[in-house]
Structure formats: structure tokens, C-alpha cells
């Protein structure tokens, strides 16, 4: 689930940055949050219940 969200955020950022030349700082913050969540997901992994 988190991987899907991170990929969607990355694709939306790329479209906004390259296709529409959005230079808002907010889109870069969202990208950084998405990358942090993706890395955290890989580092934490799945925990046994």
C-alpha cells in the first residue's frame, strides 16, 4: 500500500515538474515525504504479529 502511494506521488511530481513546470515548494515537500515513506517501508519491513 505504501509502495503504491509512493509511486503515485513520484509520478505526479514528475508530471507536475516536467510537463506543467510547477515550481511550487509544496510539490517538492510531497515528493520528499513520499521518498521517506518508501525508504521507511523498506527499512522497517513487515513485522510478525
HELIX and SHEET records of a PDB file:
HELIX    1   1 UNK A    2  UNK A   14  1                                  13    
HELIX    2   2 UNK A   15  UNK A   19  3                                   5    
HELIX    3   3 UNK A   25  UNK A   44  1                                  20    
END                                                                             
